[in-house]
Structure formats: structure tokens, C-alpha cells
Amino acid sequence: MSGLIAAVVFLVYLGMFLGRIPGLALDRTGVALLGAIVLVATGEVPMERVGLAVDLPTLALLFGLMIVSTQLRLGGFYTWVVRRLARLHHSPVVLLAQIVAVAGVLSSLLANDIVCLAMAPVLVELCARRGLNPVPYLLGLACAANVGSAATLIGNPQNMLIGQVLGVPFAGYLADALLPAGAGLAAVWLVVALSFRGRWRGSTPVPRLETPPFELWQTLKGAAVLLSLVGAFLFSPWPREAAALAGAGLLLCSRRMNTGRILGLVDWPLLVLFIGLFVVNYGLAQSGLLARLTGGLAAMGVDLAQSAWLFALCALLSNLVSNVPAVMLLLPSATAPGGGAVLALSSTLAGNLFIVGSIANIIVVEQAARLGVRVSWGQHASVGAPVTLLTLGMAAAWLWLRWPA
């Protein structure tokens, strides 16, 4: 075992926990990239093995679906949806239910981060115009985006990774996850509604937003490609990454949407984060340290081959180092039947506990802050903690029923 690899892995995962390296202007992406650079530059991971370390099908799937979601964003789809809800003039509780349902469904088919990025500012505008307190709706959006994204293998980056690496069938996972995700959305609505009962009204300055105008043709193109991809994932043997790239290629062939504009909205830092963590975890596995750690846990009675332990440890690690790094660490241990569903549901639903538990939470809070709306840690915890406990409990019970062993 190389001492250098151990040191790099420790510093990288410390950076995942802290969100940075103290004294340096590095975020999580920078930390992962720097760790990979050190391992490659020192020869601990030879350059010719980097291609083996990086799972290209996962990156291709993630990139292709980012292009599809960007198409809908530039077509003004997300803004149009929220403003249509604003015109219905339902009661605050019913409006919350609509926001939770829409955010959950969209996040199951599109990257939940982009859904939050596009919807949060328009949601603040909606609340300001109707004299509503935006905080419960923003919390409902963040929690629903996380819970809804757990329903499919394309709802968030860690699910895409699990599906690709473990070869989980799209339809099979949907059967495992749809019920707990649907029940989880109901739990989100109930917790937020009870937490803010009698506190729906508020005064917020109406923000001046620069949002893409709604373009029916561009939206229809994006929706048609998305639905075609879902159909291919469900019923076709076509590799998911190849189908996603084909869909992205069709959307790039546009007479109006400039390629640079589309690529400018791709989440390149997330792709780089994946590459960096792939290389670091490859070095960890090749050094033998990962096997020793797993063996040490087994000696203490924590057998990750058992789904219950895998579920619990994944939920814990997801709140310590965030869900993508946690899933990458635990993927080799997901050998039991239903292991993919265990990792996907646990890592995703655990993300609602703290603001930093998922990128979707952070995006909603930061977008709101830019428009003068503060969502405190306490406010988030008052909703996030019970939502996390309820949804994890429901998911664990459902998985036990489906995979009793």
C-alpha cells in the first residue's frame, strides 16, 4: 500500500467533507481534480490506466442528459411551468402540493440540480407577486427535487453512476424506487405544510428576472427527445449512454440554438468532479486499502455485503462527504440483490438532512439569497430532518419487502 495514495485519499475525502481545503481556494471539484493530478503525476496511477479508471459510459450518459435539460431550460420550459401554476390562484397549501409534484416529476426525468436552478428564482417571483412567504415553497422545491430524483436512474448523477457501473435495468430500478419516491413526495408536502401552518403570508420585493422566453418549438424538441430516451431506456437494448449522446446530437443540430450557448450551461465542474474521483478511487482500490477497510469493518460486524449495513453506511457517508463520493466508495460493496437500489435510494434521500447534503439544496438556498430571501440552516433542518427520517424509513421498509434477504 502506498503511503502517498493513502494521504491523497484522506485529503480528497476531507475536502469532500469540508467542501474545500483550508487555506486554498479549492472547492470539491478542485480537490478531486488535484488529487487525481497528484496520483497521475507521481505514477501511482499510470497515465495509460486513467482510461481504465474513468467510467466513460457514465460520463457520456450524464453529458447527454445535461444537453437535453439545457435545451428545455433555454426554451423557457421551467419558467413557463411555474408561471402557469401562479395563474391558478389556488390556496397556499394546494400551491405547495403542485410545486412538490411538479418538481418531483421533473427531477425524476431531468437532472434535479438544473430543475432547482431554473425554478427557484421564478418561485421567488411567484411568491412575491402573491404576497406569500417564499421559504416553505423553496424548501418544498429542494426536498421534492431530491426525493423525486430517486425514482429513476437518470434523476441525479449518483443514480446514473449506479445504473451504469452495476448494470441495473432501467425498468427494474423503477419498480424498486417508484413507490418510495412517490410516498416521499407526499411526506415532503405534509412536513412542509405542518411546519409552516399559519405562516404562509409574507412580503418580498418582486425581483426583476432575466429568464429565457418560452419557445414552444424548442420546448417540444427537448420534450420529444427526452420521452424518446425514456422509451429507449425502458424497452430497447440500446446502451443508455449511446442513446443519450444520440439525443444530445439531435438537439445540437439546431438553426437557432447556438452550440456555445448550449455547452455554456453544461455542468462541466460536475463532470470534472466525476473524473477526479474515478482516478482517486481507482488508486485506492489498486493499493489494497479499500479491501482492508472493508475487511476491517466486517471484522467489527459491519458487513457491507448485507443490504441493511450498506443502506445505513451510505446514508451516513452521504451527509459527511456528499452522495457522489459516498456512492463511489461503496459501489464495490453493492453485491447483494437489490444493491443498486439500496445505494441509490439511501444516498439520494439522505441528501435532505442538511443544506450541504445535496447540490440541489445549495442551489435553492443560493438562488434565493441572490434575490434577498434567506433560508436559514434552522429553517431547512425543521423540514429536512423529518423528511429525511420519513423517506429513509419508508424506503428501507419497501426494500426489505422486495429483497427480504
N, C-alpha and C positions, 0 to 999 in steps of 0.2 A: 504493500500500500504506500503510495507516495504521500509524504507529508505536505507537499505543495498542493496536491489535489484536495486533501482534507482542509487545508487553510482556505483555499479558494471557495470550496463548497460552503464552509462556515460563514465566510464573509458575504457570499452571494445571498444565502438564506437569511443572514442577519439584515442585509439590505432589503430583502423582501418583507421582513417583519417591521423594520423601521420606516420603510418607504424611501430610504436614502442611506448613504454612508456619511456619518457625521464628519463635517469639515470639507466635504466635496459637494459640488453642485450636480450630483447624480441622482436621478430618480430610479425607479425599479428597472426600467428598460436599460438605462445606462449601467446599472450594477450588473445585470445579467450579461450584457454585451462585454463589459470589461472582464468579467470572469472567464467568458469564452475566449477572449483575446489572449489572456494570460496562459490558458491551457494550450492553445494552439501555438503561441509564440515560443513557449518553452518546450514544445514537443511532447507534452503529456498526452495531448490528443493530436496525433499527426494530421497534417493538412489533408492527406488522402483519405482519412477516416471521417472527416467532417461531413461528407455526403452520407455516410452510414449513420452518423449521429442525428442528423436533421431529418425529420419525417416530412418529406416533400408533399405527399398527398394531403396531409393535414393543412399545410400552408396554402396549397393550391385551393382546397375547399374553402378555407377562411377568406382568402383573397377574392375568389369568385363571388361569394355571397356578400362581401363588402361592396363590390361593384353593383350588385342588384339593389342593395339597400340604399346606396348613394343615388342611384337612378330615381328611386321613389322620393328621396329627400329633395333632390334638385327639381323634381316635378311638382313639389309643393304638397305631396300627399299627406304628410303628417300634420302640417298646419291646417289643411282643409278638414281633416278628421276632427281635430279639437274644436275648430270654429263651428263646425256643424253641430257638435254637441252643445256648444254655447247657445245656439239658436233654439234649442228645445225647451229651455226655461223650466226644467224640472226642479224639484226640491233639492236642497244641498245633499241629502243622503242618496237620492236617486242619481244625481250627477256623479257622486263619488263611485257608485256602483258601475256607472257607464265608463268612467275613466279607468277603473280597475280592470274591467272586462276588456276594453279596447287595448290597453297597454299589455295585458297578459296575452291576448291572442296575437297581437303584432310581434311581441317578443318571442313567441314560440316559433315564428317563421323567419324573423329577421334578427339581426344582432341586437340584443337588448340595449347595448350601450348607445347605438345610433338612435333607437327609439326614444330613449331618455333625452339625448342631446337635442333632438328635434322637437319633442313635445313639451319639455319643461318650460321654455320661455313663453310659448303660446298659452300654456296653462296658467302662468302668472298673469298674462294679459286677460284671459277669460275671467279669472277671479277678481281682478281689479275692476273690470267693467261691471261686474255683477255685485260688487260690494261684499265679496266673500273672503274669508281668511284663506290664503293660498297654501298654508303649511299642511293641513290634512290631505289636500289633493296632491301635493308634491310627494308626501310620504307614501300615499297610496300608489302613485306612479312608480316610485322607486321599488317598493316592495313587490308590486304586481309584475314589474318588468323582470325581476329576479325569479319569482315563482313561475310566471308564465314561460320563461325561457327554459325551465327544467322539463317542459313537456315533450320536447323533441331533441334530436341530435344536432339540430342546426340553430338552436336558440341562443347559444353562447359559445365562446371559444373552448372552454374545457369540455363541453359535451361533444363538440366536433372532434377534439383530440381523442376522447374516449372511443367514439364511434369508429374513427379511422384506425387507431392502433389495435384495438381489441376486435375489430371486425364485427361490431354489433349491428344486426339488421335494423333498418330504419323502422319498419313496422313492428318488429319485436320490441324495440325500446318504447315505441309509442304505447303499446299495450301495457308496459310496465309503469309508465310515467304519467299517462293522461289523467287517470283518476286522482292521484295525489296532487297533481298540479291544479286541476280544476277545483278540488276541495280546498287547496291552499289559497286560491284566489278568493273564494268565499270567506276564508279566515281573514285574509287581508282586509276585505271590506268590513267585516264585523269588528275587528280590533280597532281600525281607524275610526269607524262610526261611534263606537263606545268611548274611545279615548277623547274624542272632540265633541261629544254630545253637548249641545248648548253653546258651543264656541265656533259656530260656522261663519259668523259675520266678522268682517274686518275692513280696514281702509288701507288700500295700497295704491300708490300713484300708477296710472296707466302707462306702461312702458311703450316706447317707440321702437318697434321691432323692424328689422330688415330681414324679411323672410322671403323665400322664393315664391313667386306667384304660382297659383295652381294651374298646371297644364294637363288637360285631360289625356292627350295623346301620349305624353311622356309617362304619365302615371299608368296608363293602360299597358304600355310596353313593359314597364317594370313588373306590373302585376301578372301579365301573361307569362313572362319568363319565370317568375317566382312559382306560380302554380304549376307550370310545366316541370320545373325542377322537383317540386314536391311529388308530383306524379311519377317522375323518373326514379326518385329515391324509393318510393313505395312499391312500384310494380316492375321496374326494369333492372336487369343485371348490370347496366352501365355503371362503372365506378363513379361514386359521388363526386370525387374531385374533378374528373373529366367532364361530367355533366355541368358542374358549377362553372368551370372555365369556359365551356361552350356557351352557356348563358351569358357570362360576362362579355365574351367576344361579340355576341349578337348586339348587346346594348352599346358596346363601344363603336359599332358601325352606325353612327348617327350623323345626320346632316346639321343638327342644331346643338347637341351637347358636345362641347369641346372636350377632347380627351384629357387635356391638362386639368380642366375643371373637375372632371370626374375623379381622376387619380389624386387630385389635391385633397379630396375628402376621405381617401382610404386611410385607415388607421395603421400607418407604417410602423409607429413605435410598438404596437402590439405584435406585429409580425416579427420585428427585431427581438422583442422580448422572448417570443417562442424560440427563435433560432438560438439565442444565447443560452436559454435554459436547456434546450436539447443537447447542446455541446457540454454544458456543465454536468448534466445528469448522466451523459454518456461516460464522461471521465469518472464520475462517481461509481457507476456500475462496473467499469473496467478495472478500477482499483481494488474492487472487492469490498469496499467499505459499506456499500448498500446491503450486501448479503450479510455482513457482520452485524449491522444494525438490526436487520430483520430477525436474524438468529438470536440476538440479544433480547429483543422484545419477546420472541417466542419462549425463551428460557424463563422470562418473568411471567409467563401465562398470557401474554398479549399475542395471540396467533392471528396474523393478518389474513391467513387463508380462510378464517371464519368471517362471514359477512358482517356479523354484529360488531366485531372489533374494527373491521375495515370502515364501516359506517361511522362509528364513534370517532376514530382517529382522524378520518377525513374531515369531519365537521370541525374538530378542534384545530387541525392544521390550517384549514381554510380561513380561519379567523386570525391565525398567527402570521402566516406568510402569504395569504390570499389564495384563491381557489386554483388558479392555473398552476403555480408551483407545487401546491399540495397534491394535485392530481398527477403531475409528472412524477413526483416522488413515489406515489402509491400505486401507479399503474402496474408495475411488475408483480404486485401482490394480489391483483384483482383476478385470481384464477378460479374462484368458486363460480358455480352457475349464478347468473344474475349479477356478477361482479361489476359489470359496466353500469348497470342501473344503480347499484349501490353507490358507486363513486359519483355518478352524475347528479343524482338527487341529493346526496349528502353535501357535496361541495357547493352546489348551487343554492340550496335552501338555507345553508348556514350563512350565506353572504348577507342576510338581512340583519344579523345581530348588531353589528356596529356600522357606522358610516363608512369606515375604511374596509369593510368586509367585501365590498364589490365595487368595481369601477362604475356601475350604474348608479349606486348611491352617491358616490363622489361627484359624478357629472350633474345629478339633480341638485345637490347642495351648492355646487359652484355656479351653475347656471342661475339659480335663484339669487345667490349673493350678488351677482353682477347686476341684477335688476332690483336690488335693495331689499330682498326678502331673506331673512336669516332663519335657517333651520339649525337649531342647536343640537348638540350631542344628546342632551336630555330628552328633547322632543323626539328625536329619532329612536332613542332607546325605549321610550314609553310605548312605541309601536313595534319597533324592530325585534325586541326581546320576546314579547308574547307571540308575534308572528313566527319567529324562528322556532320556538319551542313547539308551537302547534303544528307547523308544517313538517318539521323533522319527525315529530311523533306520529303524525298520520302516514308519512312516507315509510317510516320504519315498520309500522303495523301492516301496511299494504305489502311491502316487500317480504315480510315474514309469511304472509298468507300465500304469496305467489311462489316463494322459494323457501319453504319451511326448513330445509337443511342449513 
